[in-house]
Amino acid sequence: SCLGSPFFVNIPVIGAYLAVSKELTIEDVETAIRRFINPRGHRIFSDTKAELTIKALRAGYESARY
């Protein structure tokens, strides 16, 4: 499960914030995660890590949506 990793601790909180704030769409943040490159020019999220991050984001989003 993606939520068991310390890396993903804040990601569900960001998803929950998106659900209540309406400042950005979850799709905007998903795109940013997939395209994120650090200042050194390296892609941080491999395909697997990006998908797990998005899964954690969506879990937080769905938990706060209702």
C-alpha positions as CSV (number, residue, x, y, z in Angstrom):
1,S,0.0,0.0,0.0
2,C,1.3,3.5,-0.9
3,L,0.1,4.9,2.4
4,G,2.5,2.7,4.4
5,S,5.5,4.5,3.1
6,P,6.9,7.6,4.9
7,F,7.4,9.2,1.5
8,F,3.7,9.5,1.1
9,V,2.7,10.9,4.4
10,N,1.9,14.4,3.2
11,I,0.4,13.5,-0.2
12,P,-3.0,12.4,1.1
13,V,-3.2,15.7,3.0
14,I,-2.6,17.6,-0.2
15,G,-5.3,15.6,-1.8
16,A,-7.7,16.4,1.0
17,Y,-6.8,20.1,0.6
18,L,-7.6,20.0,-3.1
19,A,-11.0,18.5,-2.3
20,V,-12.0,21.4,-0.1
21,S,-10.2,24.3,-1.5
22,K,-11.0,24.1,-5.2
23,E,-7.9,26.2,-6.0
24,L,-6.4,23.6,-8.2
25,T,-7.9,20.5,-9.7
26,I,-6.6,17.1,-8.8
27,E,-5.8,16.6,-12.5
28,D,-3.5,19.7,-12.4
29,V,-1.6,18.2,-9.5
30,E,-1.4,14.7,-11.1
31,T,0.1,16.3,-14.2
32,A,2.6,18.2,-12.0
33,I,3.6,15.0,-10.2
34,R,4.2,13.2,-13.5
35,R,6.2,16.1,-15.0
36,F,8.2,17.1,-11.8
37,I,11.9,17.6,-12.3
38,N,14.2,18.6,-9.5
39,P,16.5,21.7,-9.8
40,R,19.3,19.4,-10.9
41,G,17.3,18.3,-13.9
42,H,16.4,14.8,-12.7
43,R,13.0,13.3,-12.8
44,I,12.1,12.5,-9.2
45,F,9.1,10.2,-9.8
46,S,9.6,7.0,-11.8
47,D,6.4,5.7,-13.4
48,T,5.8,3.4,-10.4
49,K,6.6,6.1,-7.8
50,A,4.4,8.6,-9.7
51,E,1.5,6.2,-9.8
52,L,1.8,5.4,-6.1
53,T,2.0,9.1,-5.3
54,I,-1.1,9.8,-7.4
55,K,-2.9,6.9,-5.7
56,A,-2.1,8.5,-2.3
57,L,-3.2,11.9,-3.5
58,R,-6.5,10.5,-4.7
59,A,-7.1,8.6,-1.4
60,G,-6.8,11.9,0.5
61,Y,-9.0,13.6,-2.1
62,E,-11.7,11.0,-1.9
63,S,-11.7,10.9,1.9
64,A,-12.3,14.7,2.2
65,R,-14.8,15.0,-0.7
66,Y,-17.8,13.7,1.2
